[in-house]
Amino acid sequence: MRRFSYVLIVCSCLFLLTAGYYFSYQLGSSGTSKIQPSQLRETEQILQPSYLVRIVDGKVVIQHPDGSVYEATEISEESLPMSVREKIQEEYRLNSRQELYSFLENYSS
């Protein structure tokens, strides 16, 4: 009889552990919400940064899309080719750090 009691206790514990795990999983997955498009854009900006090239007081300034300064350079406007100056006047966007470093390397003295 004792053996039957032990088997019943072990089976009951296994059932309770399994049910607890299942319901905790269901509770955790129902609490998550879908990602909003604005959150996705923010995440993309963090993972894939972009930079704007501007001219301020005759010098090239690299800015984040929100307008904050990433780097103020000593590259003068006169040292840039006319095609690059025209792009900057429109809106010259560099879509990765590699593009940014390449730009800085090409036009730094």
N, C-alpha and C positions, 0 to 999 in steps of 0.2 A: 504494500500500500504506500509506503514511503517513497518508493521509486516512482510510482505514478504521480505523487505530489511534486516531486522534484521536476519531472518532465513537464508537468502542467505549469509550474512556476517559470521554468526556462522558456517554454513556448509563449507564455503570457508576456514575459519581458521582451522577447524578440518581437512580438506583435506590437507592443507599445513603442519600442524603439523605431520600428519601421513606420508606424503611423505618425509618430512625432517628426521623423525626418521628412516624410511626405508632406505633411501639413505645413511644416516650416518652409519647405521649398515653395509650396503653393502661395503662402503668405508673402514670401520674399519676392516672387516673380510678379504677383499682382500689384505690388506697391511701385513697381517701376513704370515710368511713363515714357511715351515716345519722345524722341529728341525733336525739339522745335527747330525750324529752319534758321532762326537767328543764332541759336547755340551752335549749329553746324557751321555757319559762316565764321563765328568766332574761333571755333576749333581749327578750321581750315587756315585762318590767318595766323594762328599760333604755329601750326605745323608747316605751313608754306607761306612764309612772310613775303610781303611785297614792299617795295620802297619807291618813293617818288624823288626824282631829281629836280631840284629847283635852283634858281639863281637868287642869291640874297646879297646885296651890296657888292655885286661883281664877282662873288665867289660861289662855287658849287656847294649846295647843302643837300644832304640826304635826309629825307623825312619818312616817318611812318605814314600810312594812309590816314591816320587820325590827325596829322599835322605836327606831331611832336618830332623834334629833331633827333635823328639817329646819329648823324655825324656831320660836323661842319668841317669842310676841307679847305685847303689852300689852293685849290685848282681855280684859276681865274677864268672868267667867261671868255676872254680874248684868246685863251689857249685852246679852246674847243673848236672843232670844225663847225662850219655854218650849218651842216645837216643836223648835228647834235643840238646846237642852239635852237634850231627850229622845233625839234622834238621836245625840248625842255619847255619852250613857250606853249606848246599845245598841252602836253602832259606826258612826261617821259617816265614810264613805270618799269621798274626792274622786278621781275617776278621770282627771284630766288637770291640767296646769298651768293651763289656762284656768279650770277649775272652782275651783282653789285661789285664783288671783288674784281671781276674782269674789267668792269667799267673804271673802277678806281685805279687799277693797275695800268690800263691803257692811257689814261689822261693825267696821271700824276707825273710830276717831273722827275 
